[in-house]
Amino acid sequence: MFRPAFLLALAAMPLAPVAVRAQAADPAARVAAYNDQVVAIMKARLPLGQRTDRFEAAVRAYYDMPAITALVIGPKWAASPAADRQAAIAALTRHSALSLARNFASYGGERFIVDPDVTVRDSSRIVKVTIRTGTSGGDTLLYRMRQSGGEWRIIDVIAQGVSQLAVQRADLARTVATDGVAGVARRLRAIDGGAQR
């Protein structure tokens, strides 16, 4: 889940107010800031647990995890108790951070190149990112963004034509069907073991 999930971290310094406003209004700038966070975490060369904590902060800042969790779970979401929904959001957030921490263990000269030409798709925006190491052509990621709380947030990542949201939905479909929203939190905590808090 969130296999080619990308780009987060702790900003070393707070952004100036003008930069924050620019990010909020521009989905490409938002993704670029996320990329900077990912690179900063990779360069820090932290142990897995600390990397996961840093990526969790980035996931919370740049992804719309309540919306993602609702879309992953589907029709059972609305009728579920609020406590179960919050537990599922927290578990999926931590799971996503752990996936990122495992995928981005250390820095190897990666460059994240954001295409400034953003595609408009209804209420969403699609931002294209090319990840290059050295002179290789690189891999392409498409970030689907939506407005939430007055800023653009990642709602899905598409790599090699595969939607991570769809992968997560398929991975958790049986758990949702048999154990509901509460079961999703339990399953994710079991999968992630000691990395879950």
Secondary structure, DSSP 4 states (H G I P E B T S, - for coil): --TT-------SSPPPHHHHHHHHH-HHHHHHHHHHHHHHHHHHT--HHHHHHHHHHHHHHHB-HHHHHHHHHGGGTTTS-HHHHHHHHHHHHHHHHHHHHHH--S-SSEEEEE-S-PEEETTEEEEEEEEEETTS--EEEEEEEEEETTEEEEEEEEETTEEHHHHHHHHHHHHHHHHHHHHHHHHHHHHHGGG--
